[in-house]
Amino acid sequence: MSQQGIHTWDIVIEYFQCPRCGYILESRERYEYRLGKYQKSIECERCHHEFVVTKQTQPSFGPLLGEPSPHEMEWNKDK
């Protein structure tokens, strides 16, 4: 969840459940790019179990610079 506000940086707040004890954890850390995946290590505050969370992403090869431009026309659109 990214917060909107007047600050100049994104505040990232995510919640995870410890796989060992079920405690709900709040994480404000960003994912790190490791071996082709975005991951972050989390330690449970209650049972001190360490686990790794991997962010699900779609591989894409988009524009190298800037945002993609909108379609100018639909070629397969039936009239």
matplotlib code that plots the C-alpha trace (Angstrom):
import matplotlib.pyplot as plt

x = [0.0, 1.5, 0.3, -0.5, 0.4, 2.5, 5.8, 8.4, 8.8, 6.5, 5.5, 5.2, 3.2, 2.5, 1.2, 2.4, 1.5, 4.3, 4.2, 5.2, 3.0, 0.5, 1.4, 0.6, 3.6, 3.8, 6.7, 7.8, 10.9, 11.2, 11.8, 15.4, 16.3, 18.0, 18.8, 16.0, 13.3, 12.1, 12.5, 12.7, 13.6, 11.3, 11.8, 8.8, 8.7, 7.0, 8.8, 11.9, 11.3, 13.0, 11.3, 11.7, 8.8, 8.9, 6.9, 4.9, 5.8, 5.0, 8.0, 7.7, 9.8, 8.4, 9.6, 13.2, 12.6, 9.4, 5.9, 4.3, 2.4, -1.3, -2.6, -3.3, -5.8, -7.2, -6.4, -8.6, -11.6, -14.8, -17.0]
y = [0.0, 3.3, 6.4, 9.7, 12.9, 16.0, 14.3, 13.8, 10.0, 7.0, 5.5, 1.8, -0.2, -3.9, -6.5, -10.1, -13.1, -15.1, -18.6, -20.1, -18.3, -16.4, -13.0, -10.1, -7.9, -4.5, -3.8, -0.4, -1.7, -1.8, -5.0, -5.6, -7.0, -10.4, -12.9, -11.7, -11.4, -8.7, -10.0, -8.8, -10.6, -10.3, -11.3, -12.0, -9.7, -12.4, -15.7, -14.3, -16.6, -15.2, -15.6, -14.2, -12.6, -12.5, -9.9, -11.4, -9.4, -9.9, -9.9, -7.1, -5.6, -2.2, 1.2, 1.7, 5.4, 7.0, 5.8, 3.8, 5.9, 5.2, 3.3, 5.5, 3.2, -0.3, -2.4, -5.4, -3.4, -4.4, -1.5]
z = [0.0, -1.1, 0.8, -1.0, 0.8, 0.6, 1.4, -1.3, -0.9, -1.0, 2.3, 1.9, 4.5, 4.1, 6.4, 6.6, 8.8, 10.4, 9.1, 12.4, 15.1, 12.9, 14.4, 12.0, 11.2, 9.7, 7.2, 5.8, 4.1, 0.3, -1.6, -2.7, -6.1, -5.5, -8.2, -10.6, -7.9, -5.6, -2.0, 1.6, 4.8, 7.7, 11.4, 13.6, 16.6, 18.7, 18.0, 16.1, 13.1, 10.0, 6.6, 3.1, 1.2, -2.6, -4.6, -7.5, -10.7, -14.3, -16.7, -19.1, -21.9, -22.2, -23.2, -22.1, -21.2, -20.1, -20.1, -22.9, -25.5, -26.0, -29.0, -32.0, -33.6, -33.1, -36.2, -35.4, -34.3, -36.2, -37.3]

ax = plt.figure().add_subplot(projection="3d")
ax.plot(x, y, z, "-o")
ax.set_aspect("equal")
plt.show()
